[in-house]
Amino acid sequence: MNGALIIIFAFLLLSLYLGVQARKGKDMNLEQWTVGGRGFGTIFVFLLMAGEIYTTFTFLGGSGWAYGKGGPTFYIIAYGCLAYVLSYWMLPKVWKYAKEHQLMSQSDFFASKYNSPLLGVLVSLVGVVALIPYLVLQLKGLGIIVSEASYGTISSAAAIWIGVLSVTVYVMISGIHGSAWTAVVKDIMILVVAVFLGLYLPFHYYGGIEPMFTAIEEAKPGFLALPDKGMSVSWFISTVLLTALGFYMWPHTFGSIYSAKSANVFRKNAMILPIYQLVLLFVFFVGFAAILQIPHLEGSDADLALLRLSIQTFDPWVVGLIGAAGLLTAMVPGSMILMTASTLLAKNVYKVFSPSATDEQVAKLAKYLVPVIALISLYFTFRGGNTIVALLLMGYSLVTQLFPSLVLSLMKNNFVTKQGAFAGIIAGVVTVAYITLSGSSIGTLFPSLPQAVQDLNVGIIALIVNIVVTVVVSWIPTRSVSVDTEKSTM
């Protein structure tokens, strides 16, 4: 067994130990299991929400995009910062309402705000459909990281099985408490590894960050800028907007809002998280450094840029630490996704159709669903193929369809009816599904439009359809009532 593999397994055991120990001294009812008894302070909430930034998608995909896409990669920095600005005003309102009404999931919020359990069911199903491919992404990333960092000693499939079993155990036992304590180790690791790699590799191979960019520009002129077509300026702006609006619409991120002990936690986090987001720059630097050192990584192999350059540069024990950090970037968000999806199905789907079920029965069902969802995700991980890729592309666009009804519900006089919210979400989701699965773009749908319009993110169309349908359907009942009132007074 090589040194890298020993270090990776040591951190795996540490995360499992912390995850199980997190239960100690707590009565693990549904509220404790799902939202931590609403007692988390600034640090734990910060770590849970930061888990959305540093996933395997960022660890592999961020460096991979820098390697393969160049300038458009920086949208990842922009959308997170905008989402945190939005959170300063939005999340305290969500938290206050959730605390007053003892809510435990994202679907609870919609069901309560619009007085419609069926709307809660719809939100749950949209959330789970988006979460499954997101979890598959974490598992595939975990397999790649462990397999590469162990120099092929552990196969990708074996690494995925071991990781899933570990996460399933501590999620069933400790719920969100296990995720929070594992997130402590993960964020310390990723902070150290990302900053170290992002500084060391450019200086080691190029003599600095500026010389690195100069060398890339000389070898690939224009690669570091936004292209005139495709991922152009209009694509950049529209993608940043859509992903910023959808950032807190992921059910596991939304659910972490409820775990805070006060609204002020979010205001503090909104000031800190944009700075923390800048650590992503160091991940990008690694991808840029690999362009001239590890050439010819095509397609999905671009995601291997960080690991391949690390293996070429460092001793096995350093590679082991990098692999351990990557492992944790899969386990923390993976645990949150498992717990959230299980809670949504148990509380907001099963409970709606079986209203006689007790809270204890719902809590047990949620925990029993964890391994079921894990197995479903494993199936798609090994068998999903291109279908999962298509679903993954739909994920962000799907959850963003929840934003209009959510933000309008925070208004003092919300004009949106439950019928309007339901119809708007359905219309947006159907539009996303059609556009994504058919491979359409604004350019293919409307080829006569100016190039800047053609390059807009296709999610814009779905969001516009959503808003129009929401407003129209909400207005119709009001209009019909006013007409009936006028007739009755004549």
Secondary structure, DSSP 8 states (H G I E B T S, - for coil): --HHHHHHHHHHHHHHHHHHHTTTT----HHHHHHGGG-B-HHHHHHHHHTTTSSHIIIIIIHHHHHHT-GGGGHHHHHHHHHHHHHHHHHHHHHHHHHHHT--SHHHHHHHHTT-HHHHHHHHHHHHHHHHHHHHHHHHHHHHHHHHHTTTSS-HHHHHHHHHHHHHHHHHHHTHHHHHHHHHHHHHHHHHHHHHHHHHHHHHHHSSHHHHHHHHHHHSTTTTS--SSSS-HHHHHHHHHHHHHHGGGSHHHHHHHTTBSSTHHHHHHHHHHHHHHTTHHHHHHHHHHHHHHS----GGGGGGHHHHHHHHHS-HHHHHHHHHHHHHHHHHHHHHHHHHHHHHHIIIIIHHH-TT--HHHHHHHHHHHHHHHHHHHHHHHHH-THHHHHHHHHHHHHHHTTHHHHHHHTSTT----HHHHHHHHHHHHHHHHHHHHHT--HHHH-TTS-HHHHTS-THHHHHHHHHHHHHHHHHHHHHHHHHHHHHHH-
